[in-house]
Amino acid sequence: MKVLLAEDEPDVQLIARLSLRKAGFTVFTANNGLEALARVAEVQPDVILLDWMMPEMDGFETCKCLKADPATQAIPVIFLTAKVQETEVSKALALGAAGCIGKPFDAMTLGRQIRAIVGI
């Protein structure tokens, strides 16, 4: 399964990338939402992990763009964020996100959490 990870914090990106690779995912990265939108056509990911707060374009705007585009609207989007309050999760789901995983996340279970959210 191919994952596009949009995360601006290098340490978080590294840990998530290593965790996902160990879980059998092929991981592609982007440092912000604009970069993620540019990479999505090239990568053709099966799932997109978005940080909520990023420079250039945040995860909220990125998700809106992905869900508005017929070419990307079916790709499951999962927010990887510290914003896991009920109102924020509801906001993410209303945008069309498949789910949210809170930060800090458990590197040992990240792959399982993604699989559970997307139903594989």
Protein Blocks (a to p, Z undefined) as FASTA:
>chain_A
ZZddddfblklmmmmmmmmmmnopacdddfbfklmmmmmmmnopabdcddfbdghiafkl
mmmmmmmpmklmmpccddddfblcfklmmmmmmnopabdcdddddfklmmmmmmmmnoZZ
